[in-house]
Amino acid sequence: MLLPASSTQVSVIDSGSTNRAGATITVDETGNATVEQRGSEPQSTKLDAQLCEQLMRDVKVAGPLSALPPQHCPKSVSFGSRLYVEFNGDRSPDISCSPQKDPRSAALQKDANEIL
């Protein structure tokens, strides 16, 4: 069962790399989640509602995700991956680099990693 389209949803996107499949996890505020791994059928699961609520709050505090400052770090061309948060068609810059200098990006990175 996929998430109802009427609920507020946030996606955590891990691009994966050549040796690790990426995944998109879409959650709502109640903890319902759909996990889509590259090359696999989507699966429904239940996550901790408090974690999903925290992600929703941090997305709202962040404002437009695409306006967050990008932070770059060295990555392997073959084995590097990227981490994004997407809400309502708006996507953050890559938040995989640590530590994130912007506190809003740092909060999203923490939430995204916990969800993954």
N, C-alpha and C positions, 0 to 999 in steps of 0.2 A: 504494500500500500504506500503510495507516495503522499507527500504532504498536501493538504488542501490549498488550493491557490489563494483562498481568501485570507489565510493567516499571514502575519508578518514573518518574513523569512530572511535569514542571512546565510550566505555561503562562505565556507572556508575552503580555499583552493590551494592544494599542494601540487605543483606542476610535475613532481617526480623527476626522474633523470633516466639516463640510459640503462641503469641497473636497478631501478626502483620505480614501480608503478605509481603514478600520481593518483590523487583522489580529490573529489569534491564532496564536501559534507554540507548539506543544507539543513538548517535547524530552524525551529520556531521557538517562541518564548516558553512553551510548556515542556520542551525537551524532546519532542518528536523530531526525528532526523532521518534523512535519506542519504545513504552513502553510495557514491558512484565511483568505483575504481576503474581505471583505464582497462578496457578489455573485459569487463564483468558487467553483469546485470545489476541495476540499482537494488539496494537492499534497505529496508526500513528497520530502524532500531529506536531505542529510547535512551536519551542521555540525561544527565543530571539537570533538572529544570533550573536550579540556581545558576549553574554555569552558563546555560543558554540565556537566562535573563541578564546575567552580567555582560555577556557579549552584546546583547541588544542595547543595554545602557551605554556601553563603551562606543558602540557604533553611533548612537545618537549624540554623545558628547563630542565625538571626533568631527562632526559636521560632514561636509562633502568629502567622501573618502578620497576622491581623485585630487583633492587640494592638499592632502597631507604631504609633507616634504619627503621626497625620495631620499633614501640612504643607500649608498653603494658599498659593496665589499667584494674582495676577490673571490671568484668562484671558478671551479673547474668547468670547462666547456662541456665535457661529457657527463660529469657526475654532480654538477651543481643543480640545485632546485630553487624554485621561487615559491613564495607564500603570499597569498592575497586574501583579502576579505571583500566580499561583494554584497551590496545591499541596494535593492531597487534600481538595478542597472548601473550603479556607480561602483567602481572598483578602486581599491587602495593601490598605492605603489607596492612593490615587493617589500614585505616586512620581515624577510627571513634573516637579515643581518642583525647580529647582536653585538653590543647592546643598542637598542633603538634610542636615539637622542631625543626624539619628540615623545613626550609622555603619553600622548594619545595613541601613537603608533606602538609604543611599548605595551600599553594596555591591550590593544588589539592582538599583538603578537602573543602575549601571554595567554589570552583567551583562545586564540586559534590553535596554539600548541596543545593546550589542555583538551580541546575538542578532538584534535587529531589523535 
